[in-house]
Amino acid sequence: MSLFQTTALDTAGIDTGPVADAVRTRANIMQATQAAEDAVMAPLYAGAFSHDLRAALAARMAQSGGVPELATRYLARAGDMAPLADPASDGAAQGLAHIIAFVDRAANATRDVAASDISGLQAASVSDADIVRLCELVAFTAYQLRVVAGLRLMKGGAA
């Protein structure tokens, strides 16, 4: 994969010009970001969260985060979980309301996440390992949104 085919650079529209030149000097960061995405979105062991569900949740966070291009990219990988990418969906139809509520809170009101949010997931029979996996997905997607926004600002476009 070419450096400029990574999700962050492609989504931000970076391929030529001064920002692309600057990115080349930090290619390792973009490659590590892509490796992290691959590990979080399509791990060898997904636990309770299928690759499709992970993609739908990432698309949901990207949509709520104001980066519809990234949401579209993840939505293409969401399969039958695609309805969960819609921020208006509460996940009840899929039996995932507790997951959606946690993801929305962690992604959109991070400072309000409390121990009770974790214990709520545990009470819904989400294993501790799966809670960690879910938090990794939320954290990575938040990072990805910030990287894309920063690259766009460097390029002179809207974040």
C-alpha positions in Angstrom: 0.0 0.0 0.0 1.3 3.4 -1.0 1.7 5.9 1.8 -1.0 8.1 0.2 -3.4 5.2 0.1 -3.6 5.1 3.9 -7.1 5.9 5.3 -6.0 9.2 6.9 -4.2 10.6 4.0 -6.7 9.5 1.4 -9.7 10.8 3.5 -7.9 14.1 4.0 -7.2 14.4 0.3 -3.4 14.5 0.7 -1.4 13.3 -2.2 0.7 16.2 -3.6 1.9 19.6 -2.5 3.6 20.9 0.5 1.6 18.9 3.0 2.4 15.7 1.1 6.1 16.7 1.3 5.8 17.2 5.0 4.0 13.9 5.5 6.8 12.0 3.7 9.2 13.1 6.4 6.9 11.4 8.9 5.9 8.5 6.8 6.4 6.1 9.8 3.6 7.8 11.7 1.1 7.4 8.8 2.2 3.8 8.4 1.8 3.1 12.1 -1.6 4.8 12.0 -2.7 2.5 9.2 -1.3 -0.5 11.0 -3.3 0.5 14.1 -6.4 0.8 12.1 -5.9 -2.6 10.5 -5.4 -4.1 14.0 -8.5 -2.4 15.5 -10.8 -2.8 12.6 -9.9 -6.3 11.5 -8.1 -8.1 14.3 -7.3 -11.8 14.1 -9.4 -12.3 17.2 -12.4 -10.0 17.2 -14.0 -11.2 20.5 -17.7 -10.2 20.6 -17.3 -7.5 18.0 -17.2 -8.7 14.4 -15.3 -6.8 11.8 -18.7 -5.6 10.3 -19.8 -4.3 13.7 -16.5 -2.5 14.3 -16.8 -0.9 10.9 -20.4 0.2 11.6 -19.4 1.7 15.0 -16.4 3.5 13.4 -18.7 4.9 10.6 -21.2 6.0 13.3 -18.4 7.9 15.2 -17.0 9.4 12.0 -20.5 10.6 11.0 -21.0 12.1 14.5 -17.5 13.5 14.3 -18.3 15.5 11.1 -16.1 13.4 8.7 -18.7 11.9 6.4 -16.0 10.7 3.9 -14.5 8.6 6.6 -17.9 7.4 7.6 -18.6 6.3 4.0 -15.3 4.5 3.9 -16.0 2.5 7.1 -19.7 2.0 6.1 -18.6 0.1 3.0 -17.1 -2.5 5.3 -20.1 -2.7 7.7 -22.2 -5.4 5.9 -25.4 -6.2 7.7 -24.4 -4.0 10.6 -24.6 -0.9 8.4 -27.9 0.4 10.1 -25.9 0.9 13.3 -23.8 3.6 11.5 -26.8 5.9 11.6 -26.5 8.1 14.6 -30.3 8.0 14.9 -30.2 4.2 15.5 -30.2 3.1 19.1 -29.1 -0.4 18.4 -32.2 -2.0 20.1 -33.2 -3.8 16.9 -29.9 -5.7 16.9 -29.8 -6.2 20.7 -26.9 -3.8 21.0 -28.5 -0.8 22.7 -26.0 -1.0 25.6 -23.1 -1.0 23.1 -24.4 1.9 21.1 -25.1 3.9 24.3 -21.6 3.3 25.5 -19.9 4.1 22.2 -22.0 7.3 21.8 -21.1 8.5 25.3 -17.4 7.6 25.0 -17.1 9.2 21.6 -19.2 12.3 22.1 -19.1 13.0 25.8 -15.8 11.4 26.8 -15.5 13.5 30.0 -18.8 12.1 31.2 -17.8 8.5 31.0 -17.9 7.0 34.5 -17.3 3.7 36.2 -21.0 3.1 36.0 -20.8 3.0 32.2 -18.3 0.1 32.5 -20.3 -1.7 35.1 -23.3 -1.3 32.9 -21.5 -3.1 30.1 -20.4 -5.8 32.6 -24.0 -6.2 33.8 -25.0 -6.7 30.2 -22.6 -9.6 30.1 -19.9 -7.8 28.1 -16.6 -9.4 29.1 -13.8 -7.2 30.4 -11.6 -8.1 27.4 -14.4 -7.0 25.1 -14.8 -3.8 27.0 -11.2 -3.1 26.3 -11.6 -4.0 22.6 -14.6 -1.5 22.4 -12.5 1.2 24.1 -9.7 0.6 21.7 -12.0 1.0 18.8 -13.5 4.3 20.2 -10.0 5.6 21.0 -8.6 4.8 17.6 -11.5 6.3 15.7 -11.2 9.5 17.8 -7.5 9.6 16.9 -8.2 9.0 13.2 -10.8 11.8 13.2 -8.2 14.2 14.7 -5.5 13.2 12.3 -7.8 13.8 9.3 -8.9 17.1 10.7 -5.3 18.2 11.3 -4.2 17.2 7.8 -7.1 19.1 6.3 -6.2 22.2 8.3 -2.6 21.9 7.1 -3.9 21.6 3.5 -5.9 24.8 4.1 -9.3 23.2 4.0 -12.1 22.8 6.5 -11.4 20.4 9.3 
